[in-house]
Amino acid sequence: MLKTAKVFAVASAVATLPYSPAIAQSLPTAPYLPLSMAQEAADAALAQCAADGFQVAVAIVDRGGNLKLMIKADGTGPHIIGGSIGKAFTSASIGAPTTFFAEMIMNDATLAGLRDTDSRMVILGGGLPIVIGDAHVGGIGVAGAPGAHLDENCAMAGLEVIGG
């Protein structure tokens, strides 16, 4: 009986060995954009555009371009929803303002094919990457103001409230 107990104890110890914190590898960690911060940014962008007299849609995506949230003002057209999401996706994907991407393509005809690399890309101003500290955590896109530069101003207002 004692021999069986010893064998069981050793077998149990060996069976749990791979799960021991001393041996287990640590998983990598990555910064992310909390929903509360995304909501603050979207609300601020929407409020800025409303104060300027524009009815817009605001989208926030995570670093992978996945939609985190989307809000739109009353009375907006249905087409601007996709525009805001596409601008947020594009800025998160390239890690730069969509205005930069649009100007780069406009100034170099050999880069025109970039607009067709992903159907989710929107090559108009109004999308900005969300960078907190040194961490690129997502993108914000605004659509619906009567000019891409106006969309971008509202997106910037959203970033300012979260320190982006």
C-alpha positions in Angstrom: 0.0 0.0 0.0 2.8 2.4 0.9 4.6 1.6 -2.4 1.3 2.4 -4.3 1.0 5.7 -2.5 4.6 6.7 -3.4 4.0 5.8 -7.0 0.8 7.9 -7.0 2.5 10.9 -5.4 5.4 10.8 -7.9 3.0 10.4 -10.9 0.9 13.3 -9.6 3.9 15.5 -9.3 5.2 14.6 -12.7 1.7 15.1 -14.3 1.5 18.7 -12.9 5.1 19.6 -13.8 4.3 21.2 -17.2 1.7 23.5 -15.5 4.1 24.7 -12.8 4.5 28.5 -12.9 8.2 28.0 -12.6 8.3 26.2 -15.9 5.4 27.7 -17.8 6.3 30.2 -20.4 4.8 33.7 -20.0 2.5 34.9 -22.7 3.3 38.1 -24.5 1.2 41.1 -23.6 0.0 43.8 -25.9 -1.6 47.1 -25.1 -5.2 47.6 -26.3 -7.8 50.3 -26.4 -10.4 49.9 -23.7 -14.0 50.4 -24.7 -14.4 53.3 -22.2 -11.6 55.2 -24.0 -13.0 54.4 -27.4 -16.4 55.7 -26.3 -14.8 59.0 -24.9 -13.0 59.6 -28.2 -16.1 58.9 -30.3 -18.3 61.1 -28.2 -15.8 64.0 -28.4 -15.4 63.7 -32.1 -19.2 63.6 -32.6 -19.6 66.6 -30.3 -17.0 68.6 -32.1 -18.6 68.0 -35.4 -22.1 68.8 -34.0 -20.6 72.1 -32.6 -19.3 72.9 -36.1 -22.8 72.1 -37.5 -22.1 68.7 -39.1 -23.9 65.5 -38.8 -21.3 62.7 -38.9 -20.6 59.1 -38.1 -17.6 58.1 -36.0 -16.1 54.7 -35.9 -13.3 53.3 -33.7 -11.4 50.1 -34.6 -8.8 48.2 -32.6 -5.2 47.6 -33.8 -6.3 44.8 -36.0 -8.9 46.9 -37.7 -11.9 45.2 -36.0 -14.8 47.5 -35.2 -14.9 48.5 -31.6 -17.8 50.9 -31.8 -19.6 53.2 -34.3 -22.0 56.1 -33.5 -23.7 58.5 -35.8 -25.6 61.7 -35.4 -29.4 61.8 -36.0 -30.2 62.6 -39.6 -27.0 61.2 -41.2 -27.1 59.4 -44.5 -26.5 55.6 -44.5 -23.5 55.9 -46.8 -21.3 57.6 -44.1 -21.4 54.6 -41.8 -19.2 52.6 -44.2 -17.0 55.7 -44.8 -16.3 56.2 -41.1 -15.5 52.5 -40.6 -13.3 52.4 -43.7 -11.3 55.5 -42.6 -10.8 54.0 -39.1 -9.7 50.7 -40.6 -7.3 52.4 -43.1 -5.6 54.5 -40.4 -5.3 51.6 -38.0 -3.9 49.4 -40.9 -1.3 51.8 -42.2 -0.6 53.5 -38.8 -0.9 57.0 -40.4 -3.6 59.5 -41.1 -5.7 58.6 -44.2 -4.9 62.1 -45.6 -1.2 61.0 -45.7 -2.2 57.9 -47.6 -4.4 59.8 -50.0 -1.7 62.4 -50.8 0.9 59.7 -51.2 -1.2 57.9 -53.8 -2.2 61.2 -55.5 1.4 62.3 -55.8 2.8 59.0 -57.1 0.8 57.3 -59.8 2.8 54.1 -59.4 1.1 53.7 -56.0 -2.5 53.9 -57.3 -2.8 50.1 -56.9 -2.6 50.5 -53.2 -6.2 51.6 -53.0 -7.2 48.1 -54.3 -5.2 46.1 -51.8 -8.1 45.7 -49.4 -11.8 46.6 -50.1 -12.1 48.0 -46.6 -9.6 50.8 -47.3 -11.0 54.3 -47.7 -8.6 56.8 -49.2 -10.0 60.0 -48.0 -9.1 62.3 -45.1 -10.9 61.8 -41.8 -9.1 58.7 -40.4 -6.4 58.9 -37.7 -4.4 56.2 -36.0 -4.9 56.0 -32.2 -1.5 56.0 -30.5 -1.3 56.1 -26.7 2.2 56.6 -25.5 4.3 54.5 -27.9 1.5 52.0 -28.5 -0.5 51.9 -31.7 -3.9 50.7 -30.4 -6.4 51.4 -33.2 -7.9 54.0 -35.5 -10.7 56.6 -35.5 -12.7 57.5 -38.6 -15.1 60.3 -39.1 -17.3 60.8 -42.2 -20.1 63.1 -43.1 -18.7 66.7 -42.8 -18.6 68.6 -46.1 -14.8 68.1 -46.5 -12.3 65.5 -45.5 -10.3 68.1 -43.5 -13.3 68.8 -41.4 -13.8 65.1 -40.7 -10.1 65.0 -39.7 -10.6 68.0 -37.3 -13.4 66.1 -35.5 -11.3 62.9 -35.3 -8.5 65.0 -33.8 -10.9 66.3 -31.1 -11.6 62.7 -30.3 -8.0 61.8 -29.9 -7.2 64.8 -27.7 -9.6 63.7 -25.0 -7.9 60.3 -24.6 -4.3 61.6 -25.0 -3.8 60.1 -28.4 
